[in-house]
Every structure is written in structure tokens, then in C-alpha cells.
């Protein structure tokens, strides 16, 4: 039988200095030994592969070592250290809480706990997956835990501390292990690769470490799997193949295709995912991660401290981030987070995924709502520049109410002069005034206009009486809009003169923008529809 040892076991830390990413905990434990301030029980919590059991073993070794170093590290050469490392120690007993979870198992501990350690030092019980113990077992342990015989220590490890009884928790010193930082995992993998004479690309190790999500053991196990699968240099493609993930190039290509409007790319990518049997849920997750990275780059640049990009990835992400606006990134992220939770339940995930990709690609053609509001504001200014709208008097109600268009205060300043100069109700055809829109800084809340805000309230602005017969019928477009969503529709922008060319143009612009509003509110706008000219 081969004596091959998996990487996770072969490179398991044997001293405090080898434990990755848990510096504060290591310092606390070393000091506890140094100053002889030991608790009866310690609880190590953390997600899988972060080093809970490893830390407990190193701690046990350091406690019982016959010749610890000045830094409080176990020597790893004395008989105690060697016995603990090989799992043969009489004084350090490791119990798997998942398979020894009953009251009888705990009774055995209670019966042996009174015997002194053979080495004369500490008797240590390491219980892994302690949350698996039954309630009765926990209760049986309680008394021993509260007042254990001298020189008896319990070290517990668990991934789910919330399942441990509070009465147990309160008797333990608790340590929460961090997820191991990406950089540290990559460095450890590099050391292993060098040690094993394995050629590997940095990007490949980066992808591998990323997939392990802060768990060193996962990273090492995956590395084992890749070494077994592949001979020769380990590249990012190798890793992507073994992990069943799409390479990052696919995501960069998606960004580019979206910018160029090549929607067929969505079908191509989904075809690859399904024909190669890749995990589509994981693909959506990596897509979300991709857009998070793009947004972060837009917000803080490629060297932001919480971005963990490899040097070769940075320029590629930077280039991709330039294809989107900040707003677009936020919109896509929002959408992807929602899609992530829904795609699992789709009866045809393939079509759902195609739709997701096309929706992302079409973001380039979608109008941001801020743009729409700006266009509406422009139009409002144009209307403000015309003669004031006639309004019904109390005695003679108008068949159609006059519009009262809500304008931002900053806009009113711009247009007040135009208003004043156009007070006479019978005026020559006014000029359409479209001034550049002021910055949107004045919009502090959700800028999306409601239909009510877009239109059209009954409250009259001016009290000029209006002869009812002077109202020409609304344009066909306006009638369509009225039927569709906005009621009532404003009367045309003139009182007596028939619609002249500039006014017709203005009406047309108004209708067009209202149509944009209607379309955008349904979430299906095409950029080419915006500019009628
Ligand atoms: Zn030793």
C-alpha cells in the first residue's frame, strides 16, 4: 500500500508559528501557558479548515512538552510531542463528538478524568465537533467541566457554536477562528508546490485559494486533486477544469460583448456551461463576484485594500470596469443577488441563465433613471418657457384640468425669467427654451418620478379664465398615453392659436419623454428610442 499522505495532513502545522491567520489566538494561548493562567475548558469555533483541531493539538503539545522553546513553542522532538503527533498519547485523548455523542461516551470520560496524567503534566481531552453531543451528554459533562480535577483540560472544537448548550459555553474560554486570508493560503500553496517540485502559475493558485473560501484544508485538498489529475505545469485552465468553473476570460469576454451589443455571446457561454457540465449556480456566484470587483474598482481603484486581485488580473479588471458606469454596476449587482436566490428554483435553469446574461449585457442599452429624470426636467423647463396654462375658474370648470408640473427649486430659478416674460395669455409662438440641466445633486431621495409627479394635478396655477371651445383635441399620442397610464392628460400647450410647427415639436418631445418614462418604468427601454432626432 502506498504511504502517500494527503497534503492537508503532511503540511499540518506542528507549532504555533505555522498556524495561519490566527495570530491573536496564538498569542493568547502562549501567554496562558507562560503565565500559568489556564482555563478548564477552551472552545475553538470557526468554519471548516480554519485550524481548530490543529490549534487544539498544538496547544496540547505545548502544554505537555518536556522541552518547550523560549517562545512557548512545542519542541516536536520529545516523547510527549511525538506521541501526541501520532495520536498515541495516553494523556491527550481525542474524541470525535460526531460518533461519540451519547451519554455513555461522556460517562467514560467522567470515569477516567480522575486519573492523573502519566507524564505528570496535563490530562487533555480534545472533543471535535462538540456541538454533535446530545443534550444528556452535555449535561453529564457539565459537572466535570465546572470543577475538573487539577491538571485536566478540555479543548472543544466546533463549526456550529450556537448548537452548544449555553451552560457549556459559559464554562469555556471561547476563541473564534478567522477565515484564513487569501494571500496566506496562496503563500502556503506556493510553499507546498516548491516542496513537491510542482510547477504552477500564480493565477492558478489564486483561483484555487479563492475557491477554498478561507479554509486552508479545502485549498490543500483541491490542490491534491489537481496534482493527481494533471501532469506538468498547473495553469489556471487546469484548475478551472478540475473545479468545474468557467475561466475569468469568459467574464471579461461577456463585458466586451455586452458593450458591443453582441447578445449571442449569452447563448454561447450558457452552452459551454451546460455542455461541459459546469455548475451554473457557481457561475452566477462568480458573476456576482465579478461585478462586485468591478464596482469596487470604480469606487476605490484597483489597489483597494479589500480587493484581492492578482497582479495579472488587475489591468484586465480595470479595463472591464471602464465599460460600465457605477450605476450600472450597482444595478447589475442588485439584479444578480436576486437572481442567485431564484435560479435554484427555475424549472429550466438554462433559459433562466441565458436571460440573466442577456439582461446584464443589455444594461449598456438601458437608460439610467437619473437620465430619464434629467430629460423630464429639461422638458419641464421647455414648458415653463411657454405662456402659462389657462385654468378653470370656479364658475366655469374646464373640461380638462390644466397641468401643474412639478419642478425642482433649482430649475425654477432658471426659468423664472422665462415665465415672467411670457405672462400674457395670448402671445406669439414662444421659443422653446431648453437650458442645460443642473446637476442632479438636488435630488436627494429616489429620483424615480411617480406618474402623479409626472403629470398633472388639478390645482390651477393661474386664474385666467379659459373659453372651453378654445381647446383643441389632444394629440393621438397623448390619448394613447392617457389610456395607458397617465390620466388626466394635460391640454396642449396653446390656448387660441392652432398648433404651429414649434409647438407641435414641443408636444412631440413631451409625448416622447412620457413614453420613455412609461417604458423605463416597465424596465424595457432601448437607448435608440431616446433620441427621436
Ligand atoms: Zn516536546
Boltz pocket constraint, residues with backbone or C-beta under 6 A from the ligand:
constraints:
  - pocket:
      binder: B
      contacts: [[A, 61], [A, 64], [A, 65], [A, 66], [A, 67], [A, 68], [A, 74], [A, 75], [A, 76], [A, 77], [A, 78], [A, 79], [A, 80], [A, 81], [A, 82]]
      max_distance: 6.0
